[in-house]
Amino acid sequence: MSSFSARADKTYYKDSETITYKTIDSLAEEIEVREYPASLAVMSKGNSDNGAFRLLFNYISGENKARSEIAMTSPVEVGNEQVASAKIAMTSPVEVTSKNTMMFFLPSQYNVDNAPVPSHPAVSLVEVPARKVAVIRYSGFNNDDKRQAYAETLLRTLKEQGYDIAGKPSYLGYDSPFTLPWNKRHEVIIPVK
């Protein structure tokens, strides 16, 4: 049974709005290529092992210039350094280290004109361009070694299938830290051409 559902032109994973995607190729069990539309996110690098999550959680909890609370969405993306250059001037329960960026995707009702402006200098709104990514999905406990092993499996599969790699791996986490490990959804994604 799928954890995804559609309601009023929005896609949900469990009870959280999630970004939509189109599956364009299935390469192996739990490995596929997807197209994501452009989206809006809030990003931070943070300043400690959990600083990025805390800063982003504070933003959606009302620590923004509009003092607006924003619904949590899924997934949370960790490690996408390529989006950092898309910052908008003045304007989503994952393990993370201080070297990584972290992004919460904003609900679909927000765009660059109506999204609450971050009030913390280490938090920024970013436009994530439409992208094609290869994805490997897994569940259970998660750590850097496990993410690396899945990234290597995905890279090997992409090379075997003749895909051109267009960026570095990043991680998508869909569930809260309180979800039992065997019920958690994790994904490693890699941009492809």
N, C-alpha and C positions, 0 to 999 in steps of 0.2 A: 504494500500500500504506500502510495506517495505521500510525502509531507507537504507537497505543494498544492495550492488551490488558487483559483481566480475569483475575485469579487470586484465588480464594478471597475473593470479595466485595470485592476491592480493584481499583482501576483504576491502570494503569501507563502512563507515557509513556516509551518506550525502557525503561530499567531502573529508573526512579524512580517510587515511588508518587505519584499525582497526585490532586487533588480531583476528585470525580465531578461531572458536570453533565448536565442534560437540555436538548437543543436544542428550543426551542419555536417558532422561526420562522427562515426563511432569507430574507434581504432582498436579497442580491446575492452575486456570487462573493466568497468569503472574508469575508462579513459575515453574522452570525447573532445571534439573541437566545437567551440561555441562562438557565436557573435553576440556581443553586448552593445546596446545603444549607448550614446553619450549619456552621462549622468552627472549629478552634482554630489559632492562629498565634503566632509569637513576632515582636515588632516592635522596631525601633530607628530613630531618626533619625540616629544616628551623629554624628560631629564633624568630618568631612572628606569629601572626595569619595568615598573608599571606606570610610569609617568604619562605616557601617551594615552593609555586607556583612561586614566583619571581625568586628564585635561579634556578629552573628548566627551566623557560621561558628564563632566561638569557643564560643558557647552549644551548638550541636549537636555540637561536638567535646569536650564535657565540662565546659566552664566554666559550670556551674550548681550549685545547692546539693546535688543528688544525685550529682554527678560522673558523670552518665550520658551516653554518646554516643548520638546520635539520628541515624537515617538521613536523608540529604538527600532532599527531595521536590521536586516541580515542580508548578506554576510558582513563581517568586519574584515577589512583587508589589511594585511601586514606586509611591509617590505616593498611596496611599489614606489621606488625612487623616481621613476620616469614621470610621474604626475607632478612632482614638485615644481616644475617649470610652468605649470598651468595655473599658478595662483591668481586669484581675482583680487585686484588692488582694492584696499579699503572695504572691503566688503564683509558605528554599531558594535567581552568575555573570552579573551584570547591571551595566551602566553606571549610575551613580547620582550625583546631586549632593547637597550637604549640605542643600538645602532640602526634600528628599523623605524620606518614610518608606519603609522597606523591611520586608517581611514574608516569613518562611519559614513555610509551612504545616506543621504537625506531622503525622506519620503517624497513620493512623486509630485506632491502639490507644490514643492519648492523649486524655484529656479534662481538664476543669478540676481534677479530683481527683487524677489521677496524673501529670500533666505535670511534668517537672523545673522547679523554681522558678529563674528567672534569678538569677545572683549579681552581675551588673553593673547599676548603677543606670540605665543608658541602654537597658536591654533589658527588655521586659515581655511577659507573655502576654496575648493579646487574643482575645476571642470575636468571630468574624466572623459576623454574623447571616446567615440565608438571604437571598439577593438575586437579583434579575433584572438581567442586564446585557446590553448589546449589545456585540458583539465584532467587531473586524476583525483578520484574521490576515495576517502577512507574514513574509518570510525575508530573509536577506542581512545586510549591515552594518546597524548600528543606532546612532542618535545622537538627540539632542534634536530636531533639525530633522525627521528622518524620523518620529519618534513624533508630533510636532505635525502634520505633513502627513497622517498616517493618522488622527489624532484629528479633524481638520477634515473629512476624507472621511466618517468615521463619523457625525459630527454632522450633516452635510448629508444623508446618507442617512436618518438617523432623522427629521429634519424632513420630508423628502419622503414618508416612510412614515407620518407622523402619530404617532410615538412621543413621549411626554412624557419629557424628560430629568430624572433625579432626583439628579444629583450630577456631580462632576468626573471627567475621564478619569484612569485609572491604567494602568500597564503591567504585563504579565505576560511573564516570560522563562522559557523551559523548558529551556535547554541550558547546559552549562558554558562558561566562557570559551574552552576549548580546542577547542570544536566549530567546524568550518569554517563560515564565514559562510553559505554557500548551504544548509547543513544545519540552520541555527538556526531555531527557531520563536519568533516574537514576536507579541504581541497587545496591542492597546489596547482597554480595556474602559470602558464608560460605564454607570452605573446608569440604568435606565429603569423607568417605571411601566407 
